[in-house]
Structures are given as C-alpha cells and as structure tokens.
Amino acid sequence: MDKKKIMNWVIAIIVAIVYLMVSIIFKAWVYSWLIWVVYAIYRFIVK
C-alpha cells in the first residue's frame, strides 16, 4: 500500500474511535452522525 492509502485508513479508524467514544460517553447516538458528515465532507474535499 502506498502512504496515502495507509493515511486514509488511519484517519478512518480514528474517526470511528471518536464516533464510538462520543456516542458512548455522551449517549448521543442521535447527534453523533454529525461526525460522519464532517468526515464525508473532509473526504470529498481531499479527493
């Protein structure tokens, strides 16, 4: 794998961990989808 693909995986894993932490700690499952929206926008801009 090239460096860019590895970096994309690392970012995706970090986002997933943050998502789970926010959801579990704050019991904010309804609002935590905003994290995924921000990540999707980030992915769109980077590409």
N, C-alpha and C positions, 0 to 999 in steps of 0.2 A: 504494500500500500504506500502511496505517496504521502507526503507530510500533510497536504490539505485534507485528504480523506480521514487521516488519523485525527486531525484537529476537529473536523466536523463531528466525529464520533465522540470525542472528549466533551465538546460543547453540548451535544445531545444528552449525554449521560449526566452532566452537571445540571442541565435544565430539568431532567427527570427527577433527580435527587431533590432539587429545590422545590419542585412541584409537590412531591410527596411530603417534604418537611412542612411546607406551608399548610398543606391540606390537613395533615395530622395534628400539628401543633395548634393551629387556629380553628380547626374543624370547619374550614372554609372551602368545602368541596365545590360549592356552587360558584364561588368567585375565583377559584384557583385556575379556571380555564383562561383567565387573562394572561397568565404566564405563558401558556401555549400560543396565544395570539401574538404576544410580543416576540416569542421565538420564531413564529412563522413569518412575521414582518422582517425580522432580522435575516432569516434565511433568504427571503425574497430580495432584500437589498444586497446581500453578499453575492448572490448569483448574478 
